[in-house]
Amino acid sequence: MEPHGFVHGMLDSKCLILFILDRALYPVDAQKIYELCLQDDCVNYFDILQALPQMVETGHLKVDEKNRYEITEKGRETNAITADEIAYPVMLRAKDAVERFNREIRRSNFVKTEILARKDDEYAVLMGLDDDISSLLSLELMAPSLKQARVLSKAFEKKAERVYQAIMEILLEDEKKEDL
C-alpha cells in the first residue's frame, strides 16, 4: 500500500527542516521543529529527532546552550538548492506555520508578566507591554491569592494590547471631547 503524504524518509525530512529553519526568525527547539514539520501525514517524529543531530554534525544547523536549533550559512545554501524538492502543499502549510511561530515569539518578546510574593499571602503581578523602541505600559496589580495572580498574568499575556488600548481611550476621553 502506497503511503499518503509527500514526506517520505530522512532526506525529505531534512529538506523540510532546512526550509522551516531558513524562515524561522528565532532559535527553535526540537519539539517545535517537529510541530512545524507536521504539515504532512507522513512526517515521522523519529526521523526529525534523528535528523537534527546529523544536521548539526554536517554543519547545516547549529544548536545553542538551550538546545534550540538555528540554520547555518551552509544550511541556507543547501536549502536554496533543495527547497524545490518539497511538495508545494507541504511548503505552503510549513511557511504559514513558521510565520505564525515568528509572530508568537515576536509578541512574547513584547509582553512580559511576573508574579512576586508580597507580605500576608498577597501577590503582585507585574505586567509590561513594549514595542521595538521602548516600554509602552508598566502595570502592577495586587492579587489576594497565587491562583488569582496566575489568572491575571495569563489574561494580560492574551490581552495586553486591548488593556493598553482601553487605558489610552479612558485617559484620552476628555481630550477627544475637547477636539469636537
N, C-alpha and C positions, 0 to 999 in steps of 0.2 A: 504494500500500500504506500502510495506517494505521500510524504508528509506535507501538511499545509504550511503556508507561510513562505517567506523568502530567505530567512536567515538560517542557513544550514551549515553547522560546523564552526570550527575555530577561526578560520580565515574570515568568514563573513562577520563573525562577532568582533574580531579585531578591527575590521574596516568600520563597523558601526561605532565602536568605541572611539576611534580616531575622529570620525565625523562629529560625534557628540562633544568630545572634549575640545575640538577645534572651535566650537561655538560657545562653549561654557566660559563665562567671564570670571568665574571663581573656581578655586580648587573643589574637587568633588570626591566624596568617599565612595568606597566600593558598593555599598548598598544603593546609594543614589544613582551610581552609574548603571547598575542593573535595572533600576526602575526607569531610568531614561532610555535604556536599550529595549525595554519591554514594549516595543511598538509592533511586535510581530509574534504570532503564535509559536514559532519555533525557537525563540531566544531561550538559551539554556543557561540557567543560573551558574552551573558549574563551569561552563565554557567561559563565562565572563570572569569568574573568580580565578580561573586558571590563566586566562589571557593577561590579566593585569600585571602580575609579576614578570611574566615573559616579556611584556612590552616595556617594562622598566629596564629589564636586563638588556634589551636590544637598543635602548636609548630613545624609544618613541614616546615614553612617558617618564615623568619624574614623580616621586612621592615625597610629601613634606612630613614634618615631625608629628602631625596629627593624622597621619595615614590617609591623606587626601591626595588625589592624583591631578596632575596637570599635563598638558601636551607639551612636548619639546619642539624645537625648530625642525628636527628630523621627523617628528611625528606630523607636523604641519605639511612638510614636503611630501611625505608618503600619503597623507590624506588628499592632497591636491591631485595625486595620481589615481588613488583608489576610490574616491568618493562616487565616481560614476558607476561603480560596481554595486552600489546599494540600490535596491529596488525603490522606484520613485515613491510609492505609497508609504513605505517604511521611512524614507528620507523626510518626507513631509511631516509625518507624525513625530519623528525624532526631533526635527527642527522646532516644531511647536512646543514639545515637551521641554527642550532646552531653553527656549525663550521664556516659558513660564517659570522655570527654575531660576533663571537670571533675574527676572522681576521679583520673585520671592526673596532671594538673597539680598538684592539691592534694597528692597523695602525693609528687610530685617536689620540692615545696617543703619537705617534712619530712625527706627522705632526701638526705644530702649525702655525696659522696666526693671526694677529692682525692689525686692521686699526686704525691709530692715526690721528687726525686732526692737521694740521700744519697751519702756517700763510698764508694769501692770498688765502683761499679756496683750499688749496692743502692738500693732504693726504699722509701719509707714510704707506706703507704696510710692516709690519714686518713678515718675514717668517722664519720658522725653521724646520729642519729635525734632529731628534735624533735617536739613536739606544739604545740598552739596557744599554750601558755604559756611553755615553756622547753625546754631540752635534756634528752632522756631518756637518751641514750647518746653518749659520745665514745670512740672506739677508734682506736688506731694500731697497725698491724701492719707488720712489715718483710717485704719480698719480695726474693728474690735476683735477680730479673730484671724488666724492664719488662713482659714478657708476663705473668708471674705477678701482677704488681701490677694489671694491667688485668683479669685474671680475678677477682681478689679484689674489685676495685671493682665490676665488673658483678654479681658474685654478691651482694654486700651490697645493691646497689640493688634486686635482685629479692627478697631475703630479709631485709631489715632488721628487720622485726617478729619474724620467727622467731628471729633471732640475739638480739634483746633478750629475748624470752620464755625462750629457752634459758639465757641468763646469769642471769636472775632466778630461774628454777627451781633452777639449780645453787646459787646463793648463798643461797637461802631454804630449801634442802632440810632442813638441820638444824632450822630453826625449825618446819617442818611436823611433824617427828618429835616435837619437844617439846610441841606442841599436842595430840598424841594422848594 
